[in-house]
Amino acid sequence: MSEKKPAARREVKVTIAYPPSANLLPPEVGLRKAAARARGRAIFIALVAVGISVLAAVGANIYQLQRAVTLENARSQTLSLTTQQGEYSEVRTASQLLSSTEAARVFAYSTEVSVKGLIDGLNSKLTSDMVVSTYSFDTANPLQAFSPSVSPLDTESMAAFSLEVTGGSVAVIDDWVRKISSVDGVVQATLLSTTREEGSTFSGSVVVLVGDAALLHRFDGIVADAEAADDEAAATETTPAPTNSPEPDSDTNDEENGS
């Protein structure tokens, strides 16, 4: 007979859906745990708030430092610009004074007559027996025009010589008066009167009118240069550099410049 194998036993697993709900601990334990958890959350929230406050304070301090540095730099730049502006203001003031001085000098010398040149020209026409004994000079100035002519026949002029000349005869004096009309700057010469001196000598009063041709024109080049500089500045829209104030020639003396 064959032996029968015993049948395998099946194990039946019973699934328990829910843990036991019985809580054998006293209620005080649960309350303590809930209070601890609430305390922990509160502490965590407080720490986070403190950290955010610290970061905000640090950021505010850093921003304030940056603003302070920026403000200090701006103040330094403003001070530098103010200093430079003051220097430029001094330069502009000096330039304006220089321009005013140049304009004043040109204006003052606008009626400057070459007295020495006129006297040399008048003396060159004298004969050997003639002498200019006295003379006086009357001229216009920048603030006052020359006195008008007393006669409608007189030529327009800007200065006048009043001369006393002696010669051997009236004809000699009259001939000299006619010759001096060819001197540069002389526009008219008139023999006013003659007087017989001791012996055979005659004295004559002569008025010599002087025109624009007798001017020295020392500053005409300066005026022309200034006008050219103004035209160039207007064309290029730039400020012209101030020119140096012209100085009279060393060879010009007081007698030549009419002073």
C-alpha positions as CSV (number, residue, x, y, z in Angstrom):
1,M,0.0,0.0,0.0
2,S,1.2,3.4,-0.8
3,E,1.6,5.8,2.0
4,K,-0.6,9.0,1.9
5,K,1.0,12.3,2.3
6,P,-0.5,14.5,4.9
7,A,-2.4,17.5,3.5
8,A,-0.7,20.9,3.8
9,R,-2.3,23.2,6.3
10,R,-3.4,26.7,5.1
11,E,-2.6,29.7,7.2
12,V,-5.4,32.2,7.2
13,K,-4.3,35.8,7.7
14,V,-6.8,38.2,9.2
15,T,-6.2,41.8,8.4
16,I,-6.9,44.2,11.2
17,A,-8.1,47.5,9.6
18,Y,-7.7,49.9,12.5
19,P,-5.3,49.9,15.5
20,P,-6.8,49.6,18.8
21,S,-8.3,53.0,19.8
22,A,-8.1,52.5,23.4
23,N,-5.9,55.2,25.1
24,L,-4.8,54.1,28.5
25,L,-2.7,57.2,29.1
26,P,-4.1,59.9,31.4
27,P,-5.3,63.0,29.6
28,E,-2.6,65.2,31.2
29,V,0.0,63.5,29.1
30,G,-1.7,64.5,25.8
31,L,-2.2,68.0,27.0
32,R,1.5,68.3,27.8
33,K,2.5,67.0,24.4
34,A,0.2,69.4,22.6
35,A,1.5,72.3,24.7
36,A,5.1,71.3,23.9
37,R,4.4,71.2,20.2
38,A,2.6,74.6,20.3
39,R,5.6,76.0,22.3
40,G,8.1,74.6,19.7
41,R,6.2,76.2,16.9
42,A,6.0,79.5,18.6
43,I,9.7,79.4,19.4
44,F,10.5,78.5,15.7
45,I,8.3,81.4,14.5
46,A,9.9,83.8,16.9
47,L,13.4,82.7,15.8
48,V,12.5,83.2,12.2
49,A,11.0,86.6,12.9
50,V,14.2,87.6,14.9
51,G,16.4,86.3,12.0
52,I,14.3,88.4,9.4
53,S,14.6,91.4,11.7
54,V,18.3,91.0,12.0
55,L,18.7,90.7,8.2
56,A,16.5,93.7,7.6
57,A,18.5,95.7,10.1
58,V,21.8,94.7,8.6
59,G,20.5,95.5,5.1
60,A,19.2,98.9,6.2
61,N,22.6,99.7,7.8
62,I,24.5,98.6,4.6
63,Y,22.1,100.7,2.5
64,Q,22.6,103.7,4.8
65,L,26.3,103.4,4.6
66,Q,26.1,103.3,0.8
67,R,23.9,106.4,0.8
68,A,26.3,108.1,3.1
69,V,29.3,107.3,0.9
70,T,27.4,108.5,-2.2
71,L,26.4,111.7,-0.5
72,E,30.0,112.4,0.6
73,N,31.2,111.8,-3.0
74,A,28.5,114.2,-4.3
75,R,29.5,116.8,-1.7
76,S,33.2,116.4,-2.7
77,Q,32.3,116.8,-6.4
78,T,30.1,119.8,-5.7
79,L,33.0,121.4,-3.8
80,S,35.4,120.7,-6.6
81,L,33.0,122.1,-9.2
82,T,32.4,125.2,-7.0
83,T,36.2,125.7,-6.8
84,Q,36.6,125.3,-10.5
85,Q,33.7,127.7,-11.1
86,G,35.4,130.3,-8.9
87,E,38.6,129.9,-10.9
88,Y,36.8,130.2,-14.2
89,S,34.9,133.3,-12.8
90,E,38.2,134.9,-12.0
91,V,39.5,134.1,-15.5
92,R,36.3,135.5,-17.1
93,T,36.5,138.7,-14.9
94,A,40.2,139.2,-15.9
95,S,39.3,138.6,-19.6
96,Q,36.5,141.1,-19.3
97,L,38.8,143.7,-17.6
98,L,41.4,143.1,-20.3
99,S,38.8,143.5,-23.1
100,S,37.6,146.7,-21.4
101,T,41.1,148.0,-21.0
102,E,41.8,147.3,-24.7
103,A,38.6,149.0,-25.7
104,A,39.4,152.0,-23.5
105,R,42.9,152.3,-24.9
106,V,41.6,152.1,-28.5
107,F,39.0,154.7,-27.7
108,A,41.4,157.0,-25.9
109,Y,43.9,156.9,-28.8
110,S,41.3,157.2,-31.5
111,T,42.2,160.9,-31.9
112,E,46.0,160.5,-31.4
113,V,47.8,162.8,-33.8
114,S,51.4,162.4,-34.9
115,V,52.5,165.8,-33.7
116,K,56.2,165.1,-34.3
117,G,55.5,164.0,-37.8
118,L,53.6,167.2,-38.5
119,I,56.2,169.5,-37.0
120,D,58.9,167.7,-39.0
121,G,56.9,168.2,-42.2
122,L,56.3,171.9,-41.5
123,N,59.9,172.5,-40.7
124,S,61.0,170.8,-43.9
125,K,59.2,173.5,-45.9
126,L,61.0,176.4,-44.1
127,T,63.7,178.3,-45.9
128,S,67.0,179.1,-44.3
129,D,65.9,182.6,-43.2
130,M,62.6,181.4,-41.6
131,V,61.9,180.3,-38.0
132,V,58.9,179.0,-36.2
133,S,59.0,181.0,-33.0
134,T,55.9,179.7,-31.2
135,Y,53.1,177.3,-31.8
136,S,50.1,175.8,-30.0
137,F,48.1,172.7,-30.7
138,D,44.4,172.1,-30.2
139,T,42.9,168.7,-31.0
140,A,39.7,166.7,-30.5
141,N,39.5,164.0,-27.8
142,P,37.3,160.9,-27.6
143,L,34.8,162.7,-25.4
144,Q,34.7,166.0,-27.1
145,A,34.7,166.9,-30.8
146,F,37.0,169.5,-32.3
147,S,35.6,173.0,-32.2
148,P,33.8,173.8,-35.4
149,S,35.4,176.0,-38.0
150,V,34.7,179.8,-37.8
151,S,34.5,180.1,-41.5
152,P,32.3,178.1,-43.9
153,L,35.3,178.0,-46.2
154,D,37.3,176.0,-43.7
155,T,37.8,172.3,-44.4
156,E,36.5,169.8,-41.9
157,S,39.3,168.9,-39.5
158,M,40.1,167.3,-36.1
159,A,43.0,169.4,-34.9
160,A,44.7,172.7,-35.5
161,F,48.2,174.3,-35.2
162,S,48.5,178.0,-34.3
163,L,51.9,179.1,-35.5
164,E,54.0,182.2,-35.3
165,V,56.6,182.2,-38.0
166,T,59.2,184.8,-38.9
167,G,60.7,185.4,-42.3
168,G,62.4,188.0,-44.5
169,S,59.3,189.1,-46.2
170,V,55.5,188.6,-46.4
171,A,55.9,186.8,-49.7
172,V,58.3,184.3,-48.2
173,I,55.8,183.6,-45.4
174,D,52.9,183.3,-47.8
175,D,54.9,180.9,-50.1
176,W,55.7,178.7,-47.1
177,V,52.0,178.7,-46.1
178,R,51.1,177.5,-49.6
179,K,53.8,174.8,-49.5
180,I,52.8,173.2,-46.2
181,S,49.4,172.2,-47.6
182,S,51.2,169.3,-49.2
183,V,52.4,167.9,-45.9
184,D,50.7,164.7,-44.9
185,G,47.8,165.3,-42.6
186,V,47.5,169.0,-43.3
187,V,44.1,169.8,-44.9
188,Q,44.3,173.6,-44.9
189,A,46.8,176.3,-44.0
190,T,45.8,180.0,-43.6
191,L,47.9,183.1,-43.1
192,L,45.8,185.2,-40.7
193,S,48.0,188.3,-40.3
194,T,51.5,189.6,-40.7
195,T,53.5,192.1,-38.6
196,R,56.7,193.9,-39.3
197,E,59.3,193.2,-36.7
198,E,62.5,195.2,-36.0
199,G,64.6,195.6,-39.1
200,S,63.5,193.7,-42.2
201,T,61.9,190.8,-40.4
202,F,58.2,190.0,-40.7
203,S,56.1,187.8,-38.4
204,G,53.0,185.9,-39.5
205,S,50.2,184.2,-37.6
206,V,49.3,180.9,-39.3
207,V,46.6,178.4,-38.6
208,V,47.1,174.9,-39.9
209,L,44.1,172.5,-39.9
210,V,44.9,168.8,-39.5
211,G,42.7,166.0,-40.8
212,D,42.4,162.2,-40.2
213,A,45.5,161.5,-42.3
214,A,47.6,162.7,-39.4
215,L,46.4,160.0,-37.0
216,L,48.9,157.5,-35.8
217,H,46.5,154.5,-36.2
218,R,48.5,152.5,-33.7
219,F,45.6,150.3,-32.7
220,D,43.9,149.8,-36.0
221,G,45.5,146.3,-36.3
222,I,44.2,145.4,-32.9
223,V,40.7,146.4,-33.8
224,A,40.8,144.5,-37.0
225,D,42.1,141.4,-35.2
226,A,39.4,141.7,-32.6
227,E,36.7,142.0,-35.3
228,A,38.2,139.0,-37.1
229,A,38.2,137.0,-33.9
230,D,34.6,137.9,-33.2
231,D,33.6,136.8,-36.7
232,E,35.5,133.5,-36.3
233,A,33.9,133.0,-32.9
234,A,30.4,133.6,-34.3
235,A,31.1,131.1,-37.1
236,T,32.4,128.4,-34.9
237,E,30.3,129.2,-31.8
238,T,33.3,129.2,-29.6
239,T,34.6,131.9,-27.2
240,P,37.7,133.7,-28.6
241,A,40.8,133.7,-26.4
242,P,41.7,137.1,-25.0
243,T,44.5,138.9,-26.8
244,N,47.4,140.6,-25.0
245,S,47.0,144.3,-24.5
246,P,49.1,146.2,-27.1
247,E,51.9,148.4,-25.9
248,P,53.0,151.5,-27.6
249,D,56.2,151.4,-29.6
250,S,59.2,152.3,-27.5
251,D,60.2,154.9,-30.2
252,T,57.0,156.8,-29.7
253,N,57.5,159.7,-27.3
254,D,55.0,162.1,-25.6
255,E,55.4,164.7,-28.3
256,E,54.6,162.1,-31.1
257,N,51.4,160.7,-29.5
258,G,50.0,164.2,-29.0
259,S,50.1,164.2,-25.2
